[in-house]
């Protein structure tokens, strides 16, 4: 990595005296890991450098940190979201709506999301108590999707747990595997109880990844609620596969990266809201960039080489030269914008703003133009 002049993680303190281990500030959810190259913050992550920035395997080694134990539900953050974010409201749980936190329908079409309410209703769910007709969860399906996505990103440093599965399909698969693992562990005499965190013995005995619902207590508007939250547990085989792939990971609600030199990403940069990257040159090489809005501004060249750049809403690219090297990469904008690249490629539709002066025309290169 080039000489970093300044690293600021808003709202929390950073310490770099000891870089031999991973450390976590549970209050702010700031995490740093030398071995896995991880920087994450619950809110804003800002990086400024005089020279170059590299987020990728050149600053990694192959040591894997093992099963990640994350503060997967930040209770103060839940309360703050209810108080300040108009997207959510408190719901009085009923059999038809057995959850505490509800997404306002003017923001999200909740029918497009399948999670616990849909899955608990399936027949032959062995780990459910037959007397428990409607388990109460902390959030609705959209909320649960957010929580599972966060855990997948934190534990795998990837945007997807299974490459060809969207989040609905991922929930479905994990639920099937949870049912199978519950039956297997019970037969083996390993204690596993719905609503309770898995023991070390149960985690070690897993042969498949699962999503397990555990009781969490949160305080919302001065009132305490105890409800179920999904928690991701990865099997040993998954952890071993992940350990073979060096990864670098930047994660926060908002990410801002500025450099006077070149920024190279061959890992993952993921934000819940906005990602802004400004540099002399920007290269996304076998890397992943995801966010609600992504703004990439290069003074000279912006190159996407076998990488994925995905913005839910707005994708803005600006440089003298913008090139997308064809090697099965995509640039997507939600469900409306998809660029699949082979020997040639295209970009179309949606809120995409591309500004390029120089347009190279080499074979096997897709050009992004205004």
LOSEVO-674233 format. One record per residue (C-alpha): residue in one letter; x, y, z; residue number from 1. Coordinates in nm, 3 decimals, decimal comma, padded with zeros to 5 digits. Example, Ala and Ser with C-alpha at 12.3 -4.5 7.8 and 13.67 -1.06 7.14 Angstrom:
<atom "A"; <01,230; -00,450; 00,780>; 1>
<atom "S"; <01,367; -00,106; 00,714>; 2>
This chain:
<atom "X"; <00,000; 00,000; 00,000>; 1>
<atom "X"; <00,118; 00,352; -00,069>; 2>
<atom "X"; <00,181; 00,602; 00,205>; 3>
<atom "X"; <-00,150; 00,672; 00,369>; 4>
<atom "X"; <-00,161; 01,025; 00,496>; 5>
<atom "X"; <-00,482; 01,005; 00,690>; 6>
<atom "X"; <-00,739; 00,747; 00,791>; 7>
<atom "X"; <-01,060; 00,865; 00,952>; 8>
<atom "X"; <-01,346; 00,645; 01,069>; 9>
<atom "X"; <-01,619; 00,882; 01,175>; 10>
<atom "X"; <-01,759; 00,845; 01,524>; 11>
<atom "X"; <-01,494; 00,613; 01,665>; 12>
<atom "X"; <-01,128; 00,602; 01,759>; 13>
<atom "X"; <-00,867; 00,416; 01,560>; 14>
<atom "X"; <-00,560; 00,247; 01,703>; 15>
<atom "X"; <-00,279; 00,099; 01,496>; 16>
<atom "X"; <-00,011; 00,030; 01,756>; 17>
<atom "X"; <-00,072; -00,348; 01,745>; 18>
<atom "X"; <-00,142; -00,487; 01,399>; 19>
<atom "X"; <-00,085; -00,852; 01,485>; 20>
<atom "X"; <-00,444; -00,937; 01,570>; 21>
<atom "X"; <-00,795; -00,843; 01,474>; 22>
<atom "X"; <-00,977; -00,606; 01,701>; 23>
<atom "X"; <-01,330; -00,479; 01,727>; 24>
<atom "X"; <-01,495; -00,178; 01,888>; 25>
<atom "X"; <-01,838; -00,327; 01,960>; 26>
<atom "X"; <-01,994; 00,015; 02,023>; 27>
<atom "X"; <-01,916; 00,146; 01,677>; 28>
<atom "X"; <-01,873; -00,189; 01,501>; 29>
<atom "X"; <-01,534; -00,076; 01,377>; 30>
<atom "X"; <-01,314; -00,374; 01,295>; 31>
<atom "X"; <-00,957; -00,401; 01,176>; 32>
<atom "X"; <-00,778; -00,716; 01,067>; 33>
<atom "X"; <-00,429; -00,723; 00,924>; 34>
<atom "X"; <-00,457; -01,080; 00,802>; 35>
<atom "X"; <-00,786; -01,037; 00,617>; 36>
<atom "X"; <-00,737; -00,670; 00,532>; 37>
<atom "X"; <-01,068; -00,567; 00,686>; 38>
<atom "X"; <-01,185; -00,216; 00,767>; 39>
<atom "X"; <-01,549; -00,166; 00,859>; 40>
<atom "X"; <-01,754; 00,101; 01,031>; 41>
<atom "X"; <-02,118; 00,125; 01,127>; 42>
<atom "X"; <-02,145; 00,473; 00,975>; 43>
<atom "X"; <-01,881; 00,661; 00,773>; 44>
<atom "X"; <-01,542; 00,540; 00,651>; 45>
<atom "X"; <-01,311; 00,804; 00,499>; 46>
<atom "X"; <-00,965; 00,729; 00,358>; 47>
<atom "X"; <-00,726; 00,996; 00,223>; 48>
<atom "X"; <-00,384; 00,917; 00,074>; 49>
<atom "X"; <-00,106; 01,126; -00,081>; 50>
<atom "X"; <-00,005; 00,843; -00,311>; 51>
<atom "X"; <-00,171; 00,512; -00,399>; 52>
<atom "X"; <-00,429; 00,291; -00,228>; 53>
<atom "X"; <-00,458; -00,083; -00,282>; 54>
<atom "X"; <-00,750; -00,286; -00,149>; 55>
<atom "X"; <-00,664; -00,640; -00,246>; 56>
<atom "X"; <-00,461; -00,951; -00,206>; 57>
<atom "X"; <-00,126; -00,774; -00,232>; 58>
<atom "X"; <-00,165; -00,677; 00,132>; 59>
<atom "X"; <-00,303; -01,013; 00,245>; 60>
<atom "X"; <-00,181; -01,347; 00,370>; 61>
<atom "X"; <-00,373; -01,672; 00,376>; 62>
<atom "X"; <-00,447; -01,702; 00,746>; 63>
<atom "X"; <-00,818; -01,736; 00,812>; 64>
<atom "X"; <-00,969; -01,598; 01,129>; 65>
<atom "X"; <-01,222; -01,881; 01,176>; 66>
<atom "X"; <-01,590; -01,857; 01,261>; 67>
<atom "X"; <-01,669; -01,489; 01,298>; 68>
<atom "X"; <-01,859; -01,392; 01,610>; 69>
<atom "X"; <-02,013; -01,060; 01,516>; 70>
<atom "X"; <-02,225; -00,813; 01,703>; 71>
<atom "X"; <-02,481; -00,897; 01,439>; 72>
<atom "X"; <-02,757; -00,691; 01,595>; 73>
<atom "X"; <-02,651; -00,352; 01,726>; 74>
<atom "X"; <-02,934; -00,275; 01,968>; 75>
<atom "X"; <-02,865; 00,102; 01,996>; 76>
<atom "X"; <-02,859; 00,120; 01,616>; 77>
<atom "X"; <-03,201; -00,045; 01,602>; 78>
<atom "X"; <-03,346; 00,212; 01,841>; 79>
<atom "X"; <-03,188; 00,498; 01,647>; 80>
<atom "X"; <-03,322; 00,366; 01,317>; 81>
<atom "X"; <-03,675; 00,359; 01,455>; 82>
<atom "X"; <-03,642; 00,707; 01,603>; 83>
<atom "X"; <-03,481; 00,879; 01,304>; 84>
<atom "X"; <-03,542; 00,668; 00,994>; 85>
<atom "X"; <-03,887; 00,709; 00,844>; 86>
<atom "X"; <-03,841; 00,382; 00,658>; 87>
<atom "X"; <-03,931; 00,179; 00,967>; 88>
<atom "X"; <-04,198; 00,188; 01,236>; 89>
<atom "X"; <-04,287; -00,016; 01,544>; 90>
<atom "X"; <-04,553; -00,278; 01,484>; 91>
<atom "X"; <-04,771; -00,452; 01,741>; 92>
<atom "X"; <-04,711; -00,820; 01,657>; 93>
<atom "X"; <-05,013; -01,021; 01,546>; 94>
<atom "X"; <-05,051; -01,364; 01,394>; 95>
<atom "X"; <-05,068; -01,203; 01,050>; 96>
<atom "X"; <-04,773; -00,969; 01,120>; 97>
<atom "X"; <-04,557; -01,146; 01,383>; 98>
<atom "X"; <-04,274; -00,890; 01,399>; 99>
<atom "X"; <-04,181; -00,576; 01,592>; 100>
<atom "X"; <-04,010; -00,361; 01,328>; 101>
<atom "X"; <-04,210; -00,296; 01,014>; 102>
<atom "X"; <-04,090; -00,145; 00,688>; 103>
<atom "X"; <-04,323; 00,127; 00,561>; 104>
<atom "X"; <-04,483; 00,009; 00,237>; 105>
<atom "X"; <-04,427; 00,345; 00,069>; 106>
<atom "X"; <-04,053; 00,271; 00,075>; 107>
<atom "X"; <-04,039; -00,102; -00,002>; 108>
<atom "X"; <-04,268; -00,360; -00,161>; 109>
<atom "X"; <-04,244; -00,613; 00,122>; 110>
<atom "X"; <-04,409; -00,883; -00,090>; 111>
<atom "X"; <-04,083; -00,915; -00,286>; 112>
<atom "X"; <-03,896; -01,038; 00,022>; 113>
<atom "X"; <-03,924; -01,386; 00,172>; 114>
<atom "X"; <-03,783; -01,463; 00,514>; 115>
<atom "X"; <-03,898; -01,615; 00,844>; 116>
<atom "X"; <-04,275; -01,559; 00,813>; 117>
<atom "X"; <-04,277; -01,739; 00,479>; 118>
<atom "X"; <-04,034; -02,009; 00,586>; 119>
<atom "X"; <-04,187; -02,084; 00,927>; 120>
<atom "X"; <-04,516; -02,158; 00,750>; 121>
<atom "X"; <-04,364; -02,443; 00,552>; 122>
<atom "X"; <-04,456; -02,799; 00,659>; 123>
<atom "X"; <-04,217; -03,032; 00,843>; 124>
<atom "X"; <-04,001; -02,765; 01,004>; 125>
<atom "X"; <-03,854; -02,991; 01,271>; 126>
<atom "X"; <-03,682; -02,733; 01,488>; 127>
<atom "X"; <-04,003; -02,537; 01,557>; 128>
<atom "X"; <-04,200; -02,607; 01,874>; 129>
<atom "X"; <-04,545; -02,728; 01,757>; 130>
<atom "X"; <-04,700; -02,516; 02,033>; 131>
<atom "X"; <-04,537; -02,204; 01,887>; 132>
<atom "X"; <-04,787; -02,106; 01,619>; 133>
<atom "X"; <-04,636; -01,772; 01,517>; 134>
<atom "X"; <-04,281; -01,704; 01,642>; 135>
<atom "X"; <-04,225; -01,330; 01,694>; 136>
<atom "X"; <-03,929; -01,189; 01,502>; 137>
<atom "X"; <-03,763; -00,853; 01,556>; 138>
<atom "X"; <-03,817; -00,736; 01,200>; 139>
<atom "X"; <-04,015; -00,811; 00,888>; 140>
<atom "X"; <-03,876; -00,983; 00,580>; 141>
<atom "X"; <-03,702; -00,672; 00,443>; 142>
<atom "X"; <-03,536; -00,608; 00,780>; 143>
<atom "X"; <-03,422; -00,971; 00,799>; 144>
<atom "X"; <-03,278; -00,948; 00,448>; 145>
<atom "X"; <-03,069; -00,650; 00,561>; 146>
<atom "X"; <-02,945; -00,838; 00,867>; 147>
<atom "X"; <-02,850; -01,152; 00,674>; 148>
<atom "X"; <-02,679; -00,950; 00,399>; 149>
<atom "X"; <-02,474; -00,771; 00,663>; 150>
<atom "X"; <-02,364; -01,099; 00,819>; 151>
<atom "X"; <-02,276; -01,252; 00,482>; 152>
<atom "X"; <-02,060; -00,949; 00,399>; 153>
<atom "X"; <-01,889; -00,952; 00,739>; 154>
<atom "X"; <-01,820; -01,325; 00,752>; 155>
<atom "X"; <-01,734; -01,402; 00,389>; 156>
<atom "X"; <-01,617; -01,058; 00,264>; 157>
<atom "X"; <-01,841; -01,122; -00,036>; 158>
<atom "X"; <-02,178; -00,986; -00,139>; 159>
<atom "X"; <-02,330; -01,332; -00,191>; 160>
<atom "X"; <-02,297; -01,651; 00,009>; 161>
<atom "X"; <-02,384; -01,865; -00,295>; 162>
<atom "X"; <-02,287; -01,721; -00,631>; 163>
<atom "X"; <-02,607; -01,796; -00,823>; 164>
<atom "X"; <-02,852; -01,725; -00,541>; 165>
<atom "X"; <-03,034; -01,400; -00,469>; 166>
<atom "X"; <-03,130; -01,328; -00,107>; 167>
<atom "X"; <-03,470; -01,500; -00,128>; 168>
<atom "X"; <-03,308; -01,815; -00,263>; 169>
<atom "X"; <-03,029; -01,788; -00,005>; 170>
<atom "X"; <-03,281; -01,775; 00,281>; 171>
<atom "X"; <-03,463; -02,073; 00,130>; 172>
<atom "X"; <-03,147; -02,281; 00,102>; 173>
<atom "X"; <-03,021; -02,188; 00,448>; 174>
<atom "X"; <-03,358; -02,273; 00,598>; 175>
<atom "X"; <-03,357; -02,619; 00,436>; 176>
<atom "X"; <-03,004; -02,675; 00,562>; 177>
<atom "X"; <-03,100; -02,557; 00,911>; 178>
<atom "X"; <-03,376; -02,816; 00,919>; 179>
<atom "X"; <-03,138; -03,091; 00,807>; 180>
<atom "X"; <-02,862; -02,988; 01,048>; 181>
<atom "X"; <-03,106; -02,972; 01,340>; 182>
<atom "X"; <-03,217; -03,330; 01,272>; 183>
<atom "X"; <-02,859; -03,452; 01,227>; 184>
<atom "X"; <-02,722; -03,283; 01,540>; 185>
<atom "X"; <-03,018; -03,401; 01,748>; 186>
<atom "X"; <-02,959; -03,760; 01,632>; 187>
<atom "X"; <-02,591; -03,723; 01,725>; 188>
<atom "X"; <-02,681; -03,602; 02,073>; 189>
<atom "X"; <-02,557; -03,246; 02,016>; 190>
<atom "X"; <-02,777; -02,993; 02,194>; 191>
<atom "X"; <-02,938; -02,738; 01,966>; 192>
<atom "X"; <-03,239; -02,528; 02,069>; 193>
<atom "X"; <-03,451; -02,288; 01,865>; 194>
<atom "X"; <-03,413; -01,935; 02,000>; 195>
<atom "X"; <-03,076; -02,006; 02,164>; 196>
<atom "X"; <-02,725; -01,938; 02,027>; 197>
<atom "X"; <-02,538; -02,246; 01,909>; 198>
<atom "X"; <-02,277; -02,394; 02,141>; 199>
<atom "X"; <-01,917; -02,439; 02,028>; 200>
<atom "X"; <-01,986; -02,811; 01,994>; 201>
<atom "X"; <-02,285; -02,747; 01,769>; 202>
<atom "X"; <-02,092; -02,501; 01,552>; 203>
<atom "X"; <-01,806; -02,747; 01,515>; 204>
<atom "X"; <-02,048; -03,025; 01,418>; 205>
<atom "X"; <-02,213; -02,829; 01,135>; 206>
<atom "X"; <-02,166; -02,978; 00,790>; 207>
<atom "X"; <-02,377; -02,712; 00,614>; 208>
<atom "X"; <-02,426; -02,337; 00,652>; 209>
<atom "X"; <-02,741; -02,247; 00,844>; 210>
<atom "X"; <-02,950; -01,948; 00,948>; 211>
<atom "X"; <-03,058; -01,988; 01,311>; 212>
<atom "X"; <-03,314; -01,775; 01,489>; 213>
<atom "X"; <-03,203; -01,651; 01,832>; 214>
<atom "X"; <-03,382; -01,436; 02,087>; 215>
<atom "X"; <-03,253; -01,081; 02,123>; 216>
<atom "X"; <-03,376; -00,809; 02,358>; 217>
<atom "X"; <-03,385; -00,450; 02,235>; 218>
<atom "X"; <-03,524; -00,127; 02,375>; 219>
<atom "X"; <-03,736; 00,082; 02,140>; 220>
<atom "X"; <-03,893; 00,409; 02,251>; 221>
<atom "X"; <-03,836; 00,316; 02,614>; 222>
<atom "X"; <-03,996; -00,028; 02,587>; 223>
<atom "X"; <-03,810; -00,359; 02,581>; 224>
<atom "X"; <-03,889; -00,623; 02,321>; 225>
<atom "X"; <-03,760; -00,980; 02,307>; 226>
<atom "X"; <-03,786; -01,132; 01,962>; 227>
<atom "X"; <-03,606; -01,362; 01,721>; 228>
<atom "X"; <-03,326; -01,252; 01,490>; 229>
<atom "X"; <-03,160; -01,454; 01,212>; 230>
<atom "X"; <-02,797; -01,546; 01,270>; 231>
<atom "X"; <-02,568; -01,693; 01,008>; 232>
<atom "X"; <-02,344; -01,987; 01,100>; 233>
<atom "X"; <-02,092; -02,111; 00,845>; 234>
<atom "X"; <-01,990; -02,476; 00,824>; 235>
<atom "X"; <-01,626; -02,582; 00,851>; 236>
<atom "X"; <-01,609; -02,663; 00,480>; 237>
<atom "X"; <-01,724; -02,311; 00,391>; 238>
<atom "X"; <-01,468; -02,157; 00,626>; 239>
<atom "X"; <-01,195; -02,370; 00,472>; 240>
<atom "X"; <-01,290; -02,259; 00,121>; 241>
<atom "X"; <-01,288; -01,895; 00,230>; 242>
<atom "X"; <-00,945; -01,937; 00,387>; 243>
<atom "X"; <-00,799; -02,029; 00,048>; 244>
<atom "X"; <-00,899; -01,697; -00,106>; 245>
<atom "X"; <-00,710; -01,389; 00,014>; 246>
<atom "X"; <-00,956; -01,104; 00,049>; 247>
<atom "X"; <-00,962; -00,737; 00,132>; 248>
<atom "X"; <-01,276; -00,573; 00,259>; 249>
<atom "X"; <-01,399; -00,219; 00,317>; 250>
<atom "X"; <-01,748; -00,180; 00,461>; 251>
<atom "X"; <-01,952; 00,110; 00,603>; 252>
<atom "X"; <-02,279; 00,294; 00,564>; 253>
<atom "X"; <-02,096; 00,560; 00,358>; 254>
<atom "X"; <-01,748; 00,527; 00,208>; 255>
<atom "X"; <-01,527; 00,811; 00,079>; 256>
<atom "X"; <-01,182; 00,738; -00,064>; 257>
<atom "X"; <-00,952; 01,011; -00,201>; 258>
<atom "X"; <-00,606; 00,964; -00,351>; 259>
<atom "X"; <-00,363; 01,179; -00,549>; 260>
<atom "X"; <-00,234; 00,860; -00,710>; 261>
<atom "X"; <-00,391; 00,532; -00,821>; 262>
<atom "X"; <-00,660; 00,335; -00,639>; 263>
<atom "X"; <-00,661; -00,039; -00,712>; 264>
<atom "X"; <-00,942; -00,257; -00,579>; 265>
<atom "X"; <-00,923; -00,635; -00,610>; 266>
<atom "X"; <-01,126; -00,702; -00,297>; 267>
<atom "X"; <-01,467; -00,580; -00,186>; 268>
<atom "X"; <-01,588; -00,225; -00,121>; 269>
<atom "X"; <-01,947; -00,224; 00,002>; 270>
<atom "X"; <-02,163; 00,056; 00,142>; 271>
<atom "X"; <-02,524; 00,061; 00,252>; 272>
<atom "X"; <-02,573; 00,411; 00,110>; 273>
<atom "X"; <-02,307; 00,605; -00,084>; 274>
<atom "X"; <-01,959; 00,526; -00,216>; 275>
<atom "X"; <-01,745; 00,815; -00,348>; 276>
<atom "X"; <-01,399; 00,740; -00,491>; 277>
<atom "X"; <-01,172; 01,009; -00,640>; 278>
<atom "X"; <-00,819; 00,950; -00,771>; 279>
<atom "X"; <-00,583; 01,010; -01,060>; 280>
<atom "X"; <-00,657; 00,656; -01,180>; 281>
<atom "X"; <-00,910; 00,399; -01,058>; 282>
<atom "X"; <-00,878; 00,027; -01,133>; 283>
<atom "X"; <-01,132; -00,234; -01,024>; 284>
<atom "X"; <-00,947; -00,557; -01,102>; 285>
<atom "X"; <-01,135; -00,877; -01,013>; 286>
<atom "X"; <-01,298; -00,665; -00,743>; 287>
<atom "X"; <-01,649; -00,589; -00,622>; 288>
<atom "X"; <-01,802; -00,248; -00,554>; 289>
<atom "X"; <-02,158; -00,228; -00,424>; 290>
<atom "X"; <-02,373; 00,048; -00,280>; 291>
<atom "X"; <-02,695; 00,240; -00,307>; 292>
<atom "X"; <-02,520; 00,517; -00,503>; 293>
<atom "X"; <-02,169; 00,488; -00,650>; 294>
<atom "X"; <-01,966; 00,783; -00,780>; 295>
<atom "X"; <-01,625; 00,707; -00,937>; 296>
<atom "X"; <-01,420; 01,008; -01,052>; 297>
<atom "X"; <-01,076; 00,956; -01,211>; 298>
<atom "X"; <-00,866; 01,239; -01,353>; 299>
<atom "X"; <-00,716; 01,003; -01,610>; 300>
<atom "X"; <-00,825; 00,638; -01,647>; 301>
<atom "X"; <-01,111; 00,440; -01,496>; 302>
<atom "X"; <-01,069; 00,068; -01,566>; 303>
<atom "X"; <-01,304; -00,216; -01,473>; 304>
<atom "X"; <-01,115; -00,539; -01,541>; 305>
<atom "X"; <-01,304; -00,860; -01,467>; 306>
<atom "X"; <-01,484; -00,679; -01,186>; 307>
<atom "X"; <-01,836; -00,605; -01,070>; 308>
<atom "X"; <-01,968; -00,253; -01,001>; 309>
<atom "X"; <-02,327; -00,254; -00,877>; 310>
<atom "X"; <-02,536; 00,045; -00,769>; 311>
<atom "X"; <-02,893; 00,003; -00,648>; 312>
<atom "X"; <-02,988; 00,355; -00,758>; 313>
<atom "X"; <-02,732; 00,588; -00,919>; 314>
<atom "X"; <-02,407; 00,491; -01,088>; 315>
<atom "X"; <-02,182; 00,781; -01,198>; 316>
<atom "X"; <-01,851; 00,726; -01,379>; 317>
<atom "X"; <-01,623; 01,012; -01,487>; 318>
<atom "X"; <-01,272; 00,999; -01,636>; 319>
<atom "X"; <-01,073; 01,094; -01,946>; 320>
<atom "X"; <-01,070; 00,726; -02,042>; 321>
<atom "X"; <-01,324; 00,468; -01,923>; 322>
<atom "X"; <-01,270; 00,107; -02,025>; 323>
<atom "X"; <-01,434; -00,220; -01,928>; 324>
<atom "X"; <-01,207; -00,513; -02,015>; 325>
<atom "X"; <-01,415; -00,808; -02,130>; 326>
<atom "X"; <-01,375; -01,107; -01,905>; 327>
<atom "X"; <-01,721; -01,203; -01,785>; 328>
<atom "X"; <-01,770; -00,897; -01,568>; 329>
<atom "X"; <-02,084; -00,696; -01,516>; 330>
<atom "X"; <-02,182; -00,346; -01,427>; 331>
<atom "X"; <-02,537; -00,337; -01,296>; 332>
<atom "X"; <-02,779; -00,080; -01,166>; 333>
<atom "X"; <-03,043; -00,255; -00,959>; 334>
<atom "X"; <-03,267; -00,481; -01,163>; 335>
<atom "X"; <-03,289; -00,235; -01,451>; 336>
<atom "X"; <-02,928; -00,197; -01,561>; 337>
<atom "X"; <-02,715; -00,496; -01,651>; 338>
<atom "X"; <-02,399; -00,509; -01,853>; 339>
<atom "X"; <-02,277; -00,858; -01,938>; 340>
<atom "X"; <-01,941; -00,861; -02,107>; 341>
<atom "X"; <-01,795; -01,114; -02,350>; 342>
<atom "X"; <-01,608; -01,000; -02,659>; 343>
<atom "X"; <-01,826; -00,688; -02,647>; 344>
<atom "X"; <-02,069; -00,535; -02,399>; 345>
<atom "X"; <-02,327; -00,266; -02,347>; 346>
<atom "X"; <-02,476; -00,045; -02,079>; 347>
<atom "X"; <-02,833; 00,073; -02,093>; 348>
<atom "X"; <-03,125; 00,229; -01,904>; 349>
<atom "X"; <-03,178; 00,371; -01,555>; 350>
<atom "X"; <-02,999; 00,648; -01,363>; 351>
<atom "X"; <-02,652; 00,602; -01,508>; 352>
<atom "X"; <-02,424; 00,901; -01,576>; 353>
<atom "X"; <-02,105; 00,832; -01,771>; 354>
<atom "X"; <-01,862; 01,103; -01,881>; 355>
<atom "X"; <-01,556; 01,004; -02,084>; 356>
<atom "X"; <-01,326; 01,203; -02,316>; 357>
<atom "X"; <-01,105; 00,928; -02,464>; 358>
<atom "X"; <-01,263; 00,606; -02,589>; 359>
<atom "X"; <-01,019; 00,323; -02,666>; 360>
<atom "X"; <-01,134; 00,071; -02,924>; 361>
<atom "X"; <-00,923; -00,239; -02,860>; 362>
<atom "X"; <-01,088; -00,576; -02,925>; 363>
<atom "X"; <-01,250; -00,749; -02,626>; 364>
<atom "X"; <-01,304; -00,416; -02,454>; 365>
<atom "X"; <-01,640; -00,268; -02,369>; 366>
<atom "X"; <-01,663; 00,108; -02,371>; 367>
<atom "X"; <-01,880; 00,311; -02,141>; 368>
<atom "X"; <-01,973; 00,638; -02,313>; 369>
<atom "X"; <-02,211; 00,923; -02,262>; 370>
